[in-house]
Amino acid sequence: MQVIAILNHNAIIAKSEEGEWVLIKKGIGFGRKIGDPINERDVESVYQKI
């Protein structure tokens, strides 16, 4: 997964082969930049963007 948008410190939008996802975890967006890779094991909640 790769960051495509940072919503706030606790939520980001990421892109994978399956589509776009909203990822939520405390501090997941802090210090991230667009294009950074995301480890799927570090995510608390995952929602598919429709």
Biotite code that builds the C-alpha atoms (Angstrom):
import biotite.structure as struc

atoms = struc.array([
    struc.Atom([0.000, 0.000, 0.000], chain_id="A", res_id=1, res_name="MET", atom_name="CA", element="C"),
    struc.Atom([1.077, 3.528, -0.747], chain_id="A", res_id=2, res_name="GLN", atom_name="CA", element="C"),
    struc.Atom([-0.127, 6.839, 0.741], chain_id="A", res_id=3, res_name="VAL", atom_name="CA", element="C"),
    struc.Atom([-2.095, 8.990, -1.723], chain_id="A", res_id=4, res_name="ILE", atom_name="CA", element="C"),
    struc.Atom([-3.687, 11.464, 0.740], chain_id="A", res_id=5, res_name="ALA", atom_name="CA", element="C"),
    struc.Atom([-3.296, 12.412, 4.387], chain_id="A", res_id=6, res_name="ILE", atom_name="CA", element="C"),
    struc.Atom([-6.598, 13.282, 6.059], chain_id="A", res_id=7, res_name="LEU", atom_name="CA", element="C"),
    struc.Atom([-5.162, 13.996, 9.529], chain_id="A", res_id=8, res_name="ASN", atom_name="CA", element="C"),
    struc.Atom([-2.727, 12.448, 12.031], chain_id="A", res_id=9, res_name="HIS", atom_name="CA", element="C"),
    struc.Atom([-5.036, 9.463, 12.520], chain_id="A", res_id=10, res_name="ASN", atom_name="CA", element="C"),
    struc.Atom([-6.367, 8.729, 9.017], chain_id="A", res_id=11, res_name="ALA", atom_name="CA", element="C"),
    struc.Atom([-4.927, 8.414, 5.521], chain_id="A", res_id=12, res_name="ILE", atom_name="CA", element="C"),
    struc.Atom([-6.036, 7.247, 2.094], chain_id="A", res_id=13, res_name="ILE", atom_name="CA", element="C"),
    struc.Atom([-3.847, 4.548, 0.579], chain_id="A", res_id=14, res_name="ALA", atom_name="CA", element="C"),
    struc.Atom([-3.786, 2.790, -2.782], chain_id="A", res_id=15, res_name="LYS", atom_name="CA", element="C"),
    struc.Atom([-3.140, -0.896, -3.414], chain_id="A", res_id=16, res_name="SER", atom_name="CA", element="C"),
    struc.Atom([-3.716, -3.287, -6.294], chain_id="A", res_id=17, res_name="GLU", atom_name="CA", element="C"),
    struc.Atom([-7.292, -3.844, -5.036], chain_id="A", res_id=18, res_name="GLU", atom_name="CA", element="C"),
    struc.Atom([-8.229, -0.145, -4.972], chain_id="A", res_id=19, res_name="GLY", atom_name="CA", element="C"),
    struc.Atom([-8.225, 2.816, -2.596], chain_id="A", res_id=20, res_name="GLU", atom_name="CA", element="C"),
    struc.Atom([-8.598, 2.424, 1.172], chain_id="A", res_id=21, res_name="TRP", atom_name="CA", element="C"),
    struc.Atom([-9.139, 4.671, 4.177], chain_id="A", res_id=22, res_name="VAL", atom_name="CA", element="C"),
    struc.Atom([-6.743, 3.528, 6.922], chain_id="A", res_id=23, res_name="LEU", atom_name="CA", element="C"),
    struc.Atom([-7.219, 4.522, 10.549], chain_id="A", res_id=24, res_name="ILE", atom_name="CA", element="C"),
    struc.Atom([-4.822, 4.208, 13.480], chain_id="A", res_id=25, res_name="LYS", atom_name="CA", element="C"),
    struc.Atom([-3.604, 6.613, 16.120], chain_id="A", res_id=26, res_name="LYS", atom_name="CA", element="C"),
    struc.Atom([-0.738, 8.602, 14.587], chain_id="A", res_id=27, res_name="GLY", atom_name="CA", element="C"),
    struc.Atom([-0.691, 6.804, 11.207], chain_id="A", res_id=28, res_name="ILE", atom_name="CA", element="C"),
    struc.Atom([-0.577, 10.086, 9.278], chain_id="A", res_id=29, res_name="GLY", atom_name="CA", element="C"),
    struc.Atom([1.970, 11.840, 11.488], chain_id="A", res_id=30, res_name="PHE", atom_name="CA", element="C"),
    struc.Atom([5.188, 12.469, 9.578], chain_id="A", res_id=31, res_name="GLY", atom_name="CA", element="C"),
    struc.Atom([3.972, 10.646, 6.456], chain_id="A", res_id=32, res_name="ARG", atom_name="CA", element="C"),
    struc.Atom([4.314, 11.993, 2.951], chain_id="A", res_id=33, res_name="LYS", atom_name="CA", element="C"),
    struc.Atom([2.416, 11.163, -0.211], chain_id="A", res_id=34, res_name="ILE", atom_name="CA", element="C"),
    struc.Atom([4.032, 8.136, -1.813], chain_id="A", res_id=35, res_name="GLY", atom_name="CA", element="C"),
    struc.Atom([5.282, 6.575, 1.439], chain_id="A", res_id=36, res_name="ASP", atom_name="CA", element="C"),
    struc.Atom([4.703, 2.808, 1.738], chain_id="A", res_id=37, res_name="PRO", atom_name="CA", element="C"),
    struc.Atom([2.370, 1.519, 4.469], chain_id="A", res_id=38, res_name="ILE", atom_name="CA", element="C"),
    struc.Atom([2.734, -1.842, 6.179], chain_id="A", res_id=39, res_name="ASN", atom_name="CA", element="C"),
    struc.Atom([-0.720, -3.451, 6.356], chain_id="A", res_id=40, res_name="GLU", atom_name="CA", element="C"),
    struc.Atom([0.069, -4.971, 9.766], chain_id="A", res_id=41, res_name="ARG", atom_name="CA", element="C"),
    struc.Atom([0.373, -1.476, 11.289], chain_id="A", res_id=42, res_name="ASP", atom_name="CA", element="C"),
    struc.Atom([-3.253, -0.558, 10.526], chain_id="A", res_id=43, res_name="VAL", atom_name="CA", element="C"),
    struc.Atom([-6.079, -0.742, 13.067], chain_id="A", res_id=44, res_name="GLU", atom_name="CA", element="C"),
    struc.Atom([-9.127, -0.186, 10.809], chain_id="A", res_id=45, res_name="SER", atom_name="CA", element="C"),
    struc.Atom([-9.471, -0.460, 7.031], chain_id="A", res_id=46, res_name="VAL", atom_name="CA", element="C"),
    struc.Atom([-12.377, 0.842, 4.961], chain_id="A", res_id=47, res_name="TYR", atom_name="CA", element="C"),
    struc.Atom([-12.680, 0.494, 1.203], chain_id="A", res_id=48, res_name="GLN", atom_name="CA", element="C"),
    struc.Atom([-13.292, 3.746, -0.621], chain_id="A", res_id=49, res_name="LYS", atom_name="CA", element="C"),
    struc.Atom([-16.246, 3.508, -2.997], chain_id="A", res_id=50, res_name="ILE", atom_name="CA", element="C"),
])
